[in-house]
């Protein structure tokens, strides 16, 4: 009787399960190289889909109250643009934004994955607070390297169309003219506002995305997420960022417009908007921006995650 427990040997199976548990609970990391490639692809596709709403948002922000305003609202802006320039008018400035959108998303996801891989715990998990700081770092990097010069050119292109005699014939011609007249610093107008906007933007978005992903996955960090769920999480993250930093987006747009010379600095721009137009001006263009950003973030995260899945199959980095 005393030898029966030794014969059954109950220790073998639990030891196997104990050894397997850490491996199953270890979250898979995304190589920064994959993140750069997947981010670039996602950014290029997304901007081609959502640009018309970006165009309308920028037009409404540039349409100041004085003189009087040119547009009565979103529908009127679209109607006047189509009547005057055709449907293609809604895509004026797309080239400048497309050239910037691909490297912007590539830098954003590449930097985020690089930082998050360094900040994950022993199980490979990233908590919400660290996700916020990784997002902040990604936003600052994309602002300095890509967003500020490309957004400045985009805003000048769109603003140029409102003049009686547009002077920019295309992307490269516009860049040459801006640099010729204003120097290289002409493509870096509103840098402070852009860094603040992009930094807070990505901090909010990645904080929300990390929080929702952690909630959805629970105790299984490798639990698959349906693309539709990813899109829903992305839309929520996008909406949170819109309400969190639209004032910074308005200031940035003014600082990068053709009348940027009216402002001495980012702070001066904000103070003049408050003085002459009131606090409501800081949320001008919120509705079109809300629709664009929610769609933007949802599409980007869906495409990014799906491209990473494909890259994990064809590109082994483990």
Beta strands, then each sheet from edge to edge (+ up, - down):
end
